[in-house]
């Protein structure tokens, strides 16, 4: 995988955008927590990036669209491949943080369903930690519009590795407090994932090939304070009022204090698995 020595600033020709709509939890929660989101989330293994760069492929002279780019956690890795990166992020505060961190990457305020980018502008489209937020049939139609013939879509998630007992307790709090309509990422990792509802629309639409997948352990070196920030910056927690947030914080701190692995005041590992899927169109 080539590493880019310098990133040239490019600005795509934008089409008139449709009305941007975002789930309330994302629109308000990530607006409030953009700074903490950036500092408390893990990055992704370079092995996963290298595998995608080889499979899609991503290299100089090719263009990749990053949907729901957030603060640019995966965007900055895509830029290392030498491909031109066009980031799409609807939440203004996240978009501003991305632009601050990656000033040479073009960023557009569209959605996955209405990016505002031109037809056939991309060799690949990537959604890292974001596909579950999208209206999948509409997002797939938009991806099909963006891709050049033979292009590919890649989906990437960092999922909780609940083999660790304290991580199971963390996840239990996280999902118990989520509203019923909150979009959820896949909960489990590896082939045969039972939370595979996101796969069905690909089979229902002509032109999509077989979904390929790979999975990597992705331990995140962190602290108990950052683990608390990770929970509090989650969209459906950040949207709560101050009293409700204080209750969540107290419950989580009690849970973390009950496990030997999370009583340390120093560095600890938060276990994740990075799940990568890619599928070609046309």
PAZAPA-4460 file (N, C-alpha, C; in steps of 0.05 Angstrom, whole numbers, plus 32768, in hexadecimal, padded with zeros to 4 digits):
% residues 282
    n_x    n_y    n_z   ca_x   ca_y   ca_z    c_x    c_y    c_z   seq   type   mol
   8011   7FE8   8000   8000   8000   8000   8012   8019   8000     1      X     A
   8010   802A   7FEC   8021   8042   7FEC   8018   8055   8001     2      X     A
   802B   8064   800D   8024   8079   8020   8029   8094   8013     3      X     A
   8015   80A4   8015   8016   80BE   8007   8028   80D2   8015     4      X     A
   803A   80DD   8007   804D   80F0   8013   8040   810B   8018     5      X     A
   802E   8113   8007   8020   812D   800A   8005   812B   7FFD     6      X     A
   7FF2   813B   8008   7FD6   8139   7FFE   7FD0   8153   7FF0     7      X     A
   7FC9   8153   7FD7   7FC2   816B   7FC8   7FA5   8171   7FCE     8      X     A
   7FA0   818B   7FD2   7F84   8193   7FD8   7F75   8193   7FBD     9      X     A
   7F5D   8186   7FBD   7F4C   8185   7FA6   7F30   818A   7FAF    10      X     A
   7F21   8198   7F9F   7F05   819D   7FA6   7EF3   8192   7F90    11      X     A
   7EE1   817F   7F97   7ED0   8173   7F84   7EBA   8186   7F7A    12      X     A
   7EB0   8181   7F62   7E99   8190   7F58   7E80   8184   7F66    13      X     A
   7E72   8195   7F75   7E5B   818B   7F84   7E42   8190   7F74    14      X     A
   7E30   817C   7F76   7E15   817F   7F6A   7E03   818C   7F7F    15      X     A
   7DEC   8197   7F77   7DD9   81A1   7F8A   7DD1   818A   7F9D    16      X     A
   7DD3   818E   7FB7   7DCD   8179   7FCA   7DAF   8178   7FD1    17      X     A
   7DA6   8160   7FD5   7D8B   815C   7FE0   7D8B   8165   7FFD    18      X     A
   7D74   8168   8009   7D72   8170   8025   7D81   815B   8037    19      X     A
   7D93   8166   8048   7DA3   8154   8059   7D93   814D   8071    20      X     A
   7D8F   8133   8076   7D81   8129   808E   7D93   8116   809C    21      X     A
   7D94   8118   80B7   7DA6   8108   80C7   7D96   80FF   80DF    22      X     A
   7D9A   80E7   80E9   7D8D   80DE   8101   7D92   80F1   8118    23      X     A
   7D7E   80F6   8128   7D80   810A   813D   7D98   8105   8150    24      X     A
   7D9C   80EC   8157   7DB2   80E5   8169   7DCD   80EC   815D    25      X     A
   7DD0   80E8   8144   7DE9   80EF   8137   7DEC   810D   8133    26      X     A
   7DD6   8119   8129   7DD7   8136   8124   7DDD   8147   813C    27      X     A
   7DD0   8140   8153   7DD4   814F   816B   7DEB   8144   817C    28      X     A
   7DEB   8129   817F   7DFF   811D   8191   7E1C   8122   8187    29      X     A
   7E20   811E   816D   7E3B   8122   8162   7E42   813F   8160    30      X     A
   7E2E   8150   815E   7E33   816D   815E   7E3F   8175   817A    31      X     A
   7E34   8169   818F   7E3D   8170   81AA   7E58   8163   81B1    32      X     A
   7E5E   814C   81A4   7E74   813C   81AE   7E8A   8138   8199    33      X     A
   7E8C   814A   8185   7E9F   8146   816F   7EBC   8144   8179    34      X     A
   7EC3   8155   818C   7EDE   8156   8196   7EE5   813D   81A5    35      X     A
   7ED3   8134   81B7   7ED9   811C   81C7   7ED7   8103   81B5    36      X     A
   7EC6   8104   81A1   7EC4   80ED   818E   7EDF   80E8   8182    37      X     A
   7EED   80FD   8179   7F07   80FA   816C   7F1B   80EE   817F    38      X     A
   7F1B   80F7   8198   7F31   80EF   81AA   7F2C   80D3   81B7    39      X     A
   7F13   80CA   81B8   7F0D   80B2   81C7   7F08   8099   81B6    40      X     A
   7F06   809C   819B   7F02   8086   8189   7F1C   807A   8180    41      X     A
   7F1D   805F   817C   7F35   8053   8171   7F38   8059   8153    42      X     A
   7F51   8056   8149   7F55   8057   812D   7F51   803B   8122    43      X     A
   7F5D   8034   810C   7F59   801A   80FF   7F75   800E   80F8    44      X     A
   7F77   7FF3   80F8   7F91   7FE7   80F3   7F9B   7FEE   80D7    45      X     A
   7FB5   7FF3   80D4   7FC0   7FF8   80BA   7FBD   7FE0   80A8    46      X     A
   7FBC   7FC8   80B4   7FB8   7FAF   80A4   7F9D   7FB0   8096    47      X     A
   7F89   7FBB   80A3   7F6E   7FBD   8097   7F6F   7FD1   8080    48      X     A
   7F7D   7FE7   8084   7F80   7FFB   806E   7F8E   7FEF   8056    49      X     A
   7FA4   7FE0   805C   7FB4   7FD4   8046   7FA3   7FC0   8037    50      X     A
   7F93   7FB0   8045   7F82   7F9C   8037   7F6E   7FAA   8025    51      X     A
   7F62   7FBF   802E   7F4F   7FCE   801E   7F5D   7FDC   8006    52      X     A
   7F74   7FE7   800B   7F83   7FF5   7FF6   7F89   7FE1   7FDF    53      X     A
   7F90   7FC8   7FE7   7F96   7FB4   7FD2   7F7C   7FAA   7FC4    54      X     A
   7F66   7FA7   7FD4   7F4E   7F9B   7FC9   7F3E   7FAE   7FB7    55      X     A
   7F3E   7FC8   7FBD   7F2B   7FDA   7FAF   7F33   7FE1   7F93    56      X     A
   7F4C   7FE7   7F8A   7F62   7FF0   7F9B   7F61   800E   7F9F    57      X     A
   7F72   8017   7FB2   7F75   8034   7FB8   7F92   803B   7FB3    58      X     A
   7F96   804F   7FA2   7FB1   8057   7F9B   7FAF   8072   7F8C    59      X     A
   7FC6   807D   7F87   7FC7   8097   7F78   7FB8   8094   7F5E    60      X     A
   7FA9   80A9   7F57   7F9A   80A9   7F3E   7F7E   809F   7F41    61      X     A
   7F76   8094   7F59   7F5B   808B   7F5E   7F4E   809D   7F73    62      X     A
   7F34   809C   7F74   7F24   80AD   7F86   7F13   809C   7F98    63      X     A
   7F12   80A2   7FB1   7F01   8094   7FC5   7EF0   80A8   7FD4    64      X     A
   7ED6   80A2   7FD7   7EC4   80B2   7FE6   7EC1   80A6   8001    65      X     A
   7EC4   80B6   8016   7EC1   80AD   8032   7EA6   80B7   803D    66      X     A
   7E93   80A5   8040   7E78   80AD   8049   7E76   80AE   8067    67      X     A
   7E69   80C2   8072   7E67   80C5   808F   7E82   80C5   809C    68      X     A
   7E93   80D7   8092   7EAF   80D7   8099   7EB5   80E0   80B5    69      X     A
   7EA1   80EC   80C3   7EA5   80F4   80DF   7EBC   8108   80E1    70      X     A
   7ECE   8103   80F5   7EE5   8115   80F9   7EFD   810C   80E9    71      X     A
   7EF9   80F7   80D8   7F0F   80EF   80C6   7F20   80D8   80D0    72      X     A
   7F16   80C8   80E2   7F25   80B2   80ED   7F2F   809F   80D7    73      X     A
   7F1E   8098   80C4   7F26   8087   80AE   7F2F   8097   8096    74      X     A
   7F25   80AF   8094   7F2D   80C1   807D   7F4B   80C4   807B    75      X     A
   7F57   80C9   8093   7F74   80CE   8092   7F84   80B5   808A    76      X     A
   7F79   809D   808F   7F86   8085   8086   7F82   8082   8067    77      X     A
   7F6A   8087   805E   7F66   8086   8041   7F79   8098   8032    78      X     A
   7F7F   80B0   803D   7F90   80C3   8030   7FAD   80B7   802D    79      X     A
   7FB5   80A5   803E   7FCF   8099   803D   7FD3   8088   8024    80      X     A
   7FBD   807F   8018   7FC0   806D   8001   7FC8   807B   7FE7    81      X     A
   7FC6   8096   7FE7   7FCC   80A5   7FCF   7FB4   80AB   7FBE    82      X     A
   7F9D   809E   7FC5   7F84   80A5   7FB6   7F7A   80C0   7FBE    83      X     A
   7F6B   80CD   7FAC   7F5D   80E6   7FB3   7F46   80DE   7FC5    84      X     A
   7F42   80EC   7FDB   7F2D   80E6   7FEE   7F19   80FD   7FEE    85      X     A
   7EFF   80F6   7FEA   7EE9   8109   7FEC   7ED8   8101   8005    86      X     A
   7ED9   8111   801A   7ECB   810A   8032   7EAF   8116   8032    87      X     A
   7E9B   8107   803C   7E80   8111   803F   7E77   810E   805C    88      X     A
   7E6F   8124   8069   7E67   8123   8085   7E52   8138   808A    89      X     A
   7E39   8130   8092   7E24   8143   8095   7E24   8154   80AE    90      X     A
   7E31   814B   80C4   7E30   8159   80DD   7E46   816F   80DD    91      X     A
   7E3E   8188   80DF   7E4F   819F   80DB   7E67   819E   80EE    92      X     A
   7E63   8198   8107   7E79   8198   811A   7E8E   8182   8114    93      X     A
   7E84   816B   810C   7E96   8155   8104   7EA6   815D   80EB    94      X     A
   7E98   8169   80D8   7EA4   8172   80BF   7EBA   8187   80C4    95      X     A
   7EB4   8199   80D6   7EC8   81AE   80DC   7EE0   81A2   80E9    96      X     A
   7EDC   818F   80FA   7EF3   8182   8107   7F04   8172   80F3    97      X     A
   7EF6   8165   80E0   7F04   8157   80CA   7F15   816A   80BA    98      X     A
   7F09   8181   80B2   7F17   8195   80A2   7F2F   81A0   80B0    99      X     A
   7F2C   81A3   80CB   7F43   81AD   80DB   7F5A   8199   80DB   100      X     A
   7F53   8180   80DE   7F68   816B   80E0   7F73   8164   80C5   101      X     A
   7F63   8165   80B0   7F6B   815D   8095   7F65   8173   8081   102      X     A
   7F73   8189   8082   7F6C   81A0   8071   7F6F   819B   8054   103      X     A
   7F7D   8187   804B   7F81   8182   802F   7F6D   816E   8023   104      X     A
   7F5A   8164   8034   7F45   8152   802A   7F2C   8161   8025   105      X     A
   7F20   815E   800D   7F07   816B   8007   7EF1   815F   8017   106      X     A
   7EE0   816F   8024   7ECA   8164   8034   7EB0   8172   802C   107      X     A
   7E9B   8162   802A   7E81   816C   8021   7E6C   8166   8037   108      X     A
   7E59   8177   803A   7E45   8175   804F   7E2C   8165   8047   109      X     A
   7E2F   8152   8034   7E18   8142   802C   7E14   812A   803E   110      X     A
   7E01   8119   8037   7DFC   8100   8045   7E03   80E9   8033   111      X     A
   7E03   80D1   803E   7E08   80B9   802D   7DF3   80B5   8018   112      X     A
   7DDB   80BF   801D   7DC5   80BB   800A   7DC4   80D2   7FF6   113      X     A
   7DD1   80E8   7FFB   7DD2   80FF   7FE9   7DEC   810E   7FEE   114      X     A
   7E02   8104   7FE1   7E1C   810E   7FE7   7E21   8129   7FDA   115      X     A
   7E13   812F   7FC4   7E19   8147   7FB5   7E31   8145   7FA2   116      X     A
   7E3D   812D   7FA0   7E54   8129   7F8F   7E4B   8120   7F73   117      X     A
   7E5C   8124   7F5F   7E54   811E   7F43   7E51   8100   7F3E   118      X     A
   7E42   80F9   7F29   7E40   80DD   7F21   7E5C   80D2   7F19   119      X     A
   7E60   80B9   7F1F   7E78   80AB   7F16   7E92   80B8   7F1F   120      X     A
   7E92   80C4   7F37   7EAA   80D2   7F40   7EBE   80C1   7F50   121      X     A
   7EB6   80A8   7F57   7EC5   8098   7F69   7ECC   807D   7F5F   122      X     A
   7EE4   8074   7F65   7EEC   8058   7F60   7EE4   8046   7F77   123      X     A
   7EE1   8052   7F8F   7ED9   8043   7FA7   7ECA   8056   7FBA   124      X     A
   7EB9   804B   7FCA   7EAB   8059   7FDF   7EAF   8049   7FF9   125      X     A
   7EB5   8058   800E   7EBA   804B   8028   7EA7   8058   803D   126      X     A
   7E9D   8047   804F   7E8E   8051   8066   7E9A   8044   807F   127      X     A
   7EA8   8053   808F   7EB5   8048   80A7   7EA5   8052   80BF   128      X     A
   7E9B   803F   80CE   7E8C   8044   80E7   7E72   8055   80E1   129      X     A
   7E67   8052   80CA   7E51   8064   80C3   7E3A   8057   80B3   130      X     A
   7E3E   8040   80A6   7E29   8035   8094   7E0F   8030   80A2   131      X     A
   7E10   8028   80BB   7DF7   8022   80CA   7DE6   803B   80CE   132      X     A
   7DF1   8053   80CB   7DE1   806B   80CE   7DD1   8071   80B4   133      X     A
   7DD7   8064   809E   7DCC   806D   8085   7DB2   805E   807E   134      X     A
   7DA1   806B   806D   7D8A   805E   8062   7D95   804C   804B   135      X     A
   7D97   8032   8050   7DA9   8022   8040   7DA1   8021   8022   136      X     A
   7D88   801D   801B   7D81   801C   7FFE   7D88   8037   7FF0   137      X     A
   7D82   804D   7FFD   7D89   8067   7FF1   7DA7   806B   7FF0   138      X     A
   7DB5   8063   8005   7DD3   8066   8005   7DDF   8054   7FEF   139      X     A
   7DD5   803C   7FEC   7DDF   802B   7FD7   7DDB   8037   7FBB   140      X     A
   7DC3   8043   7FB7   7DBE   8050   7F9D   7DD1   8066   7F99   141      X     A
   7DD8   8075   7FAE   7DEB   808B   7FAB   7E07   8081   7FA5   142      X     A
   7E0E   806B   7FB3   7E29   805F   7FAD   7E2A   8056   7F90   143      X     A
   7E15   8049   7F87   7E15   8040   7F6B   7E18   8058   7F58   144      X     A
   7E0D   806F   7F5E   7E0F   8086   7F4E   7E2C   8091   7F4E   145      X     A
   7E39   8090   7F65   7E54   809B   7F68   7E69   8089   7F5B   146      X     A
   7E65   806F   7F5B   7E7A   805C   7F53   7E7E   805B   7F35   147      X     A
   7E97   805A   7F2D   7E9D   8054   7F11   7E9A   8036   7F0D   148      X     A
   7E97   802D   7EF4   7E94   8010   7EEF   7EAA   7FFF   7EFD   149      X     A
   7EA1   7FEA   7F0B   7EB4   7FD9   7F18   7EBE   7FE3   7F33   150      X     A
   7EB2   7FFA   7F3C   7EB9   8005   7F56   7EB0   7FF4   7F6D   151      X     A
   7EB8   7FFB   7F85   7EB2   7FEB   7F9D   7EAA   7FFC   7FB4   152      X     A
   7E9A   7FF0   7FC6   7E92   7FFC   7FDF   7E9F   7FED   7FF6   153      X     A
   7EAA   7FFB   8009   7EB6   7FEE   8021   7EA8   7FF8   803A   154      X     A
   7EA1   7FE6   804C   7E95   7FED   8066   7EA8   7FE4   807C   155      X     A
   7EAD   7FF6   808F   7EC0   7FF1   80A4   7EB3   7FF7   80BF   156      X     A
   7EB6   7FE5   80D2   7EAD   7FEB   80ED   7EC2   7FE2   8102   157      X     A
   7EC5   7FF3   8116   7ED2   7FEA   812F   7EBC   7FE0   8142   158      X     A
   7EBB   7FC7   8148   7EA7   7FBC   8159   7EB3   7FB4   8174   159      X     A
   7EA2   7FB5   8189   7EAC   7FAE   81A4   7EB2   7F90   81A5   160      X     A
   7EC9   7F8A   81B0   7ED1   7F6E   81B4   7EC7   7F66   81D0   161      X     A
   7EB0   7F59   81D1   7EA3   7F53   81EB   7EAD   7F39   81F8   162      X     A
   7EC3   7F2E   81ED   7ED0   7F18   81FC   7EDA   7F21   8217   163      X     A
   7EE0   7F3B   8219   7EE9   7F47   8232   7ED0   7F4E   8243   164      X     A
   7ECE   7F43   825C   7EB5   7F47   826C   7EAE   7F65   826F   165      X     A
   7EC1   7F76   8275   7EBA   7F92   827A   7EAF   7F9F   8260   166      X     A
   7EB8   7F95   8249   7EAF   7FA0   8230   7E92   7F97   822B   167      X     A
   7E8A   7F80   8234   7E6E   7F77   8233   7E5C   7F8A   8243   168      X     A
   7E66   7F92   825B   7E57   7FA4   826C   7E55   7FC0   825F   169      X     A
   7E6B   7FC9   8253   7E6B   7FE2   8245   7E56   7FE2   822F   170      X     A
   7E56   7FCD   821F   7E43   7FCB   8208   7E26   7FC9   8212   171      X     A
   7E22   7FBB   8229   7E07   7FB9   8233   7DFB   7FD5   823A   172      X     A
   7E0C   7FE6   8247   7E03   8001   824D   7DFE   8010   8233   173      X     A
   7E10   800E   8221   7E0F   801D   8208   7DF5   8018   81F9   174      X     A
   7DEE   7FFE   81F6   7DD6   7FF7   81E6   7DBC   7FF9   81F7   175      X     A
   7DBE   7FF5   8211   7DA5   7FF7   8221   7D9B   8014   8221   176      X     A
   7DAC   8027   821F   7DA4   8043   821F   7D9D   804E   8203   177      X     A
   7DA2   803E   81EE   7D9C   8047   81D3   7D7E   8047   81CD   178      X     A
   7D74   805C   81C1   7D58   805C   81B9   7D52   8046   81A4   179      X     A
   7D39   803D   81A2   7D33   8027   8190   7D3A   802D   8173   180      X     A
   7D37   8046   816B   7D3C   804C   814F   7D59   8053   8149   181      X     A
   7D6B   804F   815D   7D87   8056   8158   7D94   8041   8146   182      X     A
   7D9F   8049   812F   7DAC   8035   811E   7DC4   8029   812D   183      X     A
   7DC8   800F   812A   7DDD   8001   8138   7DF0   7FF4   8125   184      X     A
   7E0A   7FF6   812C   7E1E   7FE7   811C   7E1C   7FC9   8122   185      X     A
   7E28   7FB8   8111   7E28   7F9C   8118   7E35   7F98   8133   186      X     A
   7E2A   7F85   8143   7E34   7F81   815E   7E4A   7F6C   815F   187      X     A
   7E4A   7F59   814D   7E5D   7F43   814E   7E70   7F45   8136   188      X     A
   7E86   7F36   8139   7E9A   7F37   8124   7E9F   7F1C   8118   189      X     A
   7EAA   7F1C   8100   7EB2   7F03   80F4   7E9D   7EF8   80E0   190      X     A
   7EA5   7EE5   80D0   7E93   7ED9   80BD   7E7A   7ECD   80CA   191      X     A
   7E64   7ECE   80BC   7E4B   7EC4   80C7   7E3E   7ED6   80DC   192      X     A
   7E46   7EF0   80DB   7E3A   7F04   80ED   7E1C   7F02   80ED   193      X     A
   7E0F   7EFD   8104   7DF2   7EFA   8105   7DE4   7F15   8101   194      X     A
   7DF3   7F2B   8107   7DE7   7F46   8103   7DEC   7F4F   80E7   195      X     A
   7DE2   7F40   80D4   7DEA   7F44   80B8   7DD4   7F51   80A7   196      X     A
   7DC2   7F5F   80B4   7DAC   7F6C   80A5   7DB6   7F7F   8090   197      X     A
   7DCD   7F8C   8095   7DD7   7F9F   8081   7DDF   7F92   8067   198      X     A
   7DE3   7F78   8067   7DEB   7F6A   804F   7DD4   7F66   803A   199      X     A
   7DBC   7F64   8044   7DA5   7F5D   8033   7DA1   7F6F   801B   200      X     A
   7DA2   7F8A   801E   7D9E   7F9B   8007   7DB1   7F96   7FF0   201      X     A
   7DC9   7F8C   7FF5   7DDC   7F87   7FE0   7DD2   7F71   7FCE   202      X     A
   7DC7   7F5C   7FDB   7DBC   7F45   7FCB   7DA4   7F4D   7FBB   203      X     A
   7D95   7F61   7FC5   7D7C   7F69   7FB8   7D81   7F7C   7FA0   204      X     A
   7D99   7F87   7F9D   7D9E   7F9A   7F88   7DB1   7F8E   7F73   205      X     A
   7DAB   7F91   7F5A   7DBC   7F85   7F45   7DD7   7F93   7F44   206      X     A
   7DEB   7F84   7F3C   7E05   7F90   7F36   7E1A   7F8D   7F4C   207      X     A
   7E11   7F85   7F65   7E24   7F83   7F7B   7E2F   7F66   7F7C   208      X     A
   7E49   7F64   7F80   7E56   7F4A   7F82   7E55   7F3E   7F9E   209      X     A
   7E67   7F2C   7FA3   7E68   7F1E   7FBD   7E76   7F30   7FD1   210      X     A
   7E6B   7F30   7FEA   7E77   7F40   7FFF   7E8F   7F32   800A   211      X     A
   7EA6   7F3F   8009   7EBF   7F34   8014   7EC2   7F40   8030   212      X     A
   7ED0   7F32   8042   7ED4   7F3D   805D   7EED   7F33   806A   213      X     A
   7EF8   7F44   807B   7F0E   7F3C   808C   7F0B   7F4A   80A7   214      X     A
   7F19   7F3F   80BC   7F15   7F49   80D7   7F30   7F49   80E5   215      X     A
   7F35   7F5F   80F4   7F4E   7F62   8103   7F49   7F6A   811F   216      X     A
   7F58   7F5F   8133   7F57   7F6A   814E   7F62   7F87   814E   217      X     A
   7F56   7F98   815D   7F5E   7FB4   815D   7F5E   7FC0   817A   218      X     A
   7F70   7FB6   818B   7F70   7FC0   81A7   7F78   7FDD   81A7   219      X     A
   7F69   7FED   81B7   7F6C   800A   81B8   7F78   8011   81D3   220      X     A
   7F91   801B   81D4   7F9D   8024   81ED   7F90   803D   81F6   221      X     A
   7F86   803D   820F   7F76   8053   8218   7F77   8055   8236   222      X     A
   7F66   8064   8243   7F64   8067   8260   7F47   8064   8268   223      X     A
   7F42   8060   8282   7F27   805F   828B   7F18   8079   8285   224      X     A
   7F26   808F   8288   7F19   80A9   8283   7F10   80AB   8265   225      X     A
   7F21   80A1   8253   7F1A   80A2   8237   7F04   808E   8230   226      X     A
   7F02   8077   823F   7EEC   8064   823B   7ED2   8072   8243   227      X     A
   7ED2   8081   8258   7EBA   808F   8260   7EB4   80A4   824B   228      X     A
   7EC8   80B2   8240   7EC3   80C5   822B   7EB7   80B7   8212   229      X     A
   7EC1   809F   820C   7EB7   8090   81F6   7E99   808B   81F8   230      X     A
   7E90   8084   8210   7E73   8080   8214   7E64   809B   8213   231      X     A
   7E6F   80AF   8220   7E60   80C9   8221   7E5F   80D7   8207   232      X     A
   7E71   80D1   81F4   7E71   80DE   81DA   7E60   80CE   81C6   233      X     A
   7E55   80B7   81CE   7E43   80A8   81BC   7E2B   80B9   81B6   234      X     A
   7E21   80B8   819E   7E0D   80CB   8195   7DF4   80CB   81A7   235      X     A
   7DEB   80B3   81AF   7DD2   80B2   81BF   7DD6   80B9   81DC   236      X     A
   7DEF   80BA   81E5   7DF5   80C3   8200   7DFA   80E1   8200   237      X     A
   7E09   80EB   81ED   7E0F   8108   81EB   7DF6   8119   81E8   238      X     A
   7DE1   810D   81DD   7DC8   811C   81D8   7DB7   811F   81F2   239      X     A
   7DBE   8110   8207   7DAF   8111   8220   7DB4   812B   822F   240      X     A
   7DA2   8132   8242   7DA6   8149   8252   7DBB   8143   8268   241      X     A
   7DC4   8158   8276   7DDA   8155   8288   7DD5   8141   829F   242      X     A
   7DBC   8140   82A9   7DB6   812E   82BF   7DB7   8111   82B6   243      X     A
   7DAC   810C   829E   7DAD   80F1   8293   7DC9   80E8   828D   244      X     A
   7DD9   80FA   8283   7DF5   80F4   827D   7E05   80ED   8296   245      X     A
   7DFF   80FC   82AC   7E0C   80F6   82C5   7E06   80DA   82CF   246      X     A
   7DED   80D1   82CC   7DE5   80B6   82D4   7DF4   80A1   82C4   247      X     A
   7DF7   80A6   82AA   7E06   8093   8299   7E23   8092   82A2   248      X     A
   7E2F   80A9   82A6   7E4B   80AA   82AE   7E4F   809B   82C8   249      X     A
   7E3D   809F   82DC   7E40   8092   82F6   7E3D   8073   82F3   250      X     A
   7E2A   806A   82E2   7E26   804E   82DE   7E3F   8041   82D1   251      X     A
   7E49   804E   82BD   7E61   8044   82AF   7E79   8043   82C1   252      X     A
   7E7D   8058   82D0   7E94   8059   82E3   7E92   8043   82F7   253      X     A
   7E7A   803D   8301   7E76   8027   8314   7E7C   800C   8307   254      X     A
   7E74   8008   82EE   7E7A   7FEF   82E0   7E98   7FEC   82DC   255      X     A
   7EA5   8001   82D3   7EC2   7FFF   82CE   7ED1   7FFA   82E8   256      X     A
   7EC7   8006   82FD   7ED4   8002   8317   7ED1   7FE6   8322   257      X     A
   7EBE   7FD6   8317   7EB9   7FBB   8320   7ECA   7FA6   8313   258      X     A
   7ED9   7FAE   82FF   7EEA   7F9A   82F0   7F07   7FA0   82F5   259      X     A
   7F17   7F8C   82FA   7F34   7F8F   82FF   7F41   7F9D   82E7   260      X     A
   7F39   7F96   82CF   7F46   7FA0   82B7   7F43   7FBE   82B3   261      X     A
   7F2E   7FC9   82BF   7F28   7FE6   82BB   7F2A   7FF6   82D5   262      X     A
   7F38   7FEC   82E8   7F3D   7FFB   8301   7F56   800C   82FF   263      X     A
   7F67   8006   82EB   7F80   8014   82E8   7F7D   8031   82E1   264      X     A
   7F8E   8042   82EC   7F8E   805E   82E5   7FA0   8064   82CD   265      X     A
   7FAF   804F   82C4   7FC1   8052   82AE   7FB5   8048   8294   266      X     A
   7FC6   8041   8281   7FBC   8038   8266   7FB1   801C   8268   267      X     A
   7F9A   8018   825B   7F8E   7FFE   8258   7F86   7FFA   823B   268      X     A
   7F7F   7FE2   8234   7F76   7FDC   8218   7F58   7FD9   8217   269      X     A
   7F4C   7FE8   8204   7F30   7FE5   81FE   7F2E   7FD3   81E5   270      X     A
   7F23   7FBB   81E8   7F25   7FA8   81D2   7F0F   7FAD   81BC   271      X     A
   7F18   7FB0   81A4   7F07   7FB2   818D   7F0F   7F9D   8178   272      X     A
   7EFD   7F98   8165   7F03   7F89   814D   7EFC   7F9B   8136   273      X     A
   7F0E   7F9D   8122   7F08   7FAC   810A   7EFD   7F99   80F5   274      X     A
   7EE5   7F9E   80EC   7ED7   7F8E   80D8   7ED6   7F9D   80BE   275      X     A
   7EE1   7F91   80A8   7EE2   7F9F   808E   7ED4   7F8D   807A   276      X     A
   7EC2   7F9A   806B   7EB3   7F8C   8056   7EB6   7F9D   803C   277      X     A
   7EB8   7F8F   8025   7EB8   7F9E   800C   7EAA   7F8E   7FF7   278      X     A
   7E9D   7F9C   7FE4   7E8D   7F8F   7FCF   7E8F   7FA1   7FB6   279      X     A
   7E92   7F93   7F9F   7E95   7FA2   7F86   7E7B   7FA5   7F77   280      X     A
   7E78   7FBA   7F68   7E60   7FBF   7F59   7E66   7FC1   7F3B   281      X     A
   7E56   7FB4   7F2B   7E59   7FB6   7F0E   7E6E   7FA3   7F02   282      X     A
***
